[in-house]
Amino acid sequence: MEEKYLKLLANEYPDQESVRIAIVKLTAQTRLPKGTEYFFSDLHGEQEGFSYLLRSGSGIIKEKIKILFQGTLSEAHQNQLANLIYTPEHVISLLKDHDYDSSLWMKQMIPHLVLLCREISSKYSKMRVRSKMPSEYRHLMEELLYPGQEEGKKEYAQDVIEAIVEQGLGDTFIPVICRLIQGLTVDRIHVIGDIFDRGPRPDQIMEELIAFGDVDIQWGNHDISWMGAACGNPVLIANVVRMGISYNNFDCLEDGYGINLRPLSSFAQKTYGNDPCTQFIPKVLDENRYDQVDLGLAARMHKAIAVIQFKLAGQLIKRRPDFGIGDRSHLEKIDYERGVLLEGGLEYPLLDTHFPTVDPQDPLRLTREEEELMTALTASFAHSEVLHRHVQFLYSHGSMYKSVNGNLLFHGCVPMKEDGSFQTMGVCGTEYSGKALLDRFGEVARDAYFLSSDAQKKARSVDWMWYLWSGPCSPLFGKSKLSAFEHYFVADKTLQKEVMDPYYRLSERKETCETILREFGMDVEHCHIINGHVPVKIKDGEKPVKAEGKLYVIDGGISKAYQSKTGIAGYTMIFNSHYMALAEHHNFITEKDRAKEKLNLQITEQMPRRLLVKDTDAGAVLLEQIEDLKALLAAYREGRIREKRR
């Protein structure tokens, strides 16, 4: 096998010289400083906030400007340079609108951008920097970034800049170099779940992630809900629509993904036209630009799809007793004559008793109109090209968990028992726990979308997607129940309480985190766990770093829905060649707010020495490739493989 592999490798490196050159290149790469990783969690559709954090490097770009231009640029000019990098097209258009001498301004700003780009790119190989340059500007950018030391090169660079501006290319060149600065500041993005729901435009976040490319995603329960809807799970189709309407996200559903809500609108108006639907008034955190819907109609649509979802969920629960949640079929526990919910031997008065589509004798059956509505919605989800492109990216770049550079990333939890052992769950007839459970759920999620050879197995996997969204032993959810029904219909808060998996309490202990790290085959002494899912209430004194530094919980509330609970507007975790740190964010909505924001960076772990590429997982791959090339070189020298003439 080794000889066969070396012969295949010889097709790419046909002689000793090409092998030696490749070894030198790879060795040089391993000795460069480690690239900077950025960790985000629970973005929840907040495209504007996420885009700003991505373009600003979570404040790092502004800090680099301050260091590089201290004493040469005023604070006002430093802010102007930072804003130019974040939103180049916007800044350039403002200058033109105010009839400013844009040519002179460009000739002044481009050298600053080049100097900053040169500084940020210094830790990367020229090949890596070149890969991030658009081909049409690659030659010009290399001339400016790598001027050499020869006499006259400085004047030559200035001549190039003047030529760019005089030929009218400044409007396009400046955004290109700004995006290069952005792309070199952030080497890789890790999204630890929940891109979707609550915020206005998760679709636009997905477009930014796809464009960035160097991304991995650890699925969250809100992501899996959308993935399950794309798989055709009717409960999750209803859930996605319900969640979208509940936060007034019509732009995302209709403009972003082309989901046709007109049948739902007509059905809701006809069926609930005289119902105030008080419990279903959407939360308006953001206004829609394209699909402005009257709140009264939105409330009726919200109730209509919620009732359908509870019917469909009840049907699925009865069909899948192996899920072990038979008590969650709420519509079957209502005394419709008396308007009460029967739960645990007690009666709870309902806040809303108007159920025109529910037959008390068969409460889970859809009416003909509801069936027609679900058929229309299912077709919309099936035929949304944008949705399926985004879901395919979630699959190709995503997983239940990821181990990378000494960090174990997963969105929610590893289900545990009170005694600290791993909870066991039966999946498709076999018991799993710990890492094996997450691995099995990952296989099930992929089967739900991609499996085509076994219709019955695929259908079971599609059902499991709903369990992953809200099941008590789901690593993505990790609560005793999803109490959506109780929040809509019952005033008693004790019934609304969702009990967290023991993991969330036990993981604050160092020994628990070490147990989990061992389970995933990681170095207990040097590795960490990084989670999202549960907002860290900073305003109440809660800290994001737990378990003596072994656990980071980085859901700091980038979602507007949680900012009143956390007291801030989110965290970015940053891992560069010098340290691991948490950047704490506050208000970054308006340009005025951004100009005022100072980088609040808490260094949580200083590296004992500067980390190089060879110290990373990617470096380990490069070192393995070097060893393979050395084996090929030996085969050439010993005559076991014949060199090819070039």
Secondary structure, DSSP 8 states (H G I E B T S, - for coil): -HHHHHHHHHHHS-SHHHHHHHHHHHHHHHTSB---EEEE---TT-HHHHHHHHHHGGGHHHHHHHHHSTTTS-HHHHHHHHHHHHSHHHHHHHHHHTT--HHHHHHHHHHHHHHHHHHHHTTS-HHHHHHTS-GGGHHHHHHHH---SSTTHHHHHHHHHHHHHHTT-HHHHHHHHHHHHHHHH--EEEE-S--SSSSS-HHHHHHHHHHH--EEEE--HHHHHHHHHHTT-HHHHHHHHHHHHHTT-HIIIIIIT----HHHHHHHHHHHTT---GGG----SS--SS----HHHHHHHHHHHHHHHHHHHHHHHHH-GGGS-GGG-GGGGEETTTTEEEETTEEEEBS----TT-BTTBTT---HHHHHHHHHHHHHHHT-HHHHHHHHHHHHSEESEEEETTEEEESS---B-TTSSB-EEEETTEEEEHHHHHHHHHHHHHHHHH--S-HHHHHHHHHHHHHHHH-TT-TTT-BS---HHHHHHB--HHHH---B-THHHHTTSHHHHHHHHHHTT--TTT-EEEE-SS---GGGT--SEEGGGTEEE-----SHHHHHHHSSS-EEEEE-SSEEEEEE----SSHHHHHH---EEEEEEE-SS--BGGGSHHHHHHHHHHHHHHHHHHHHHTTSS-----
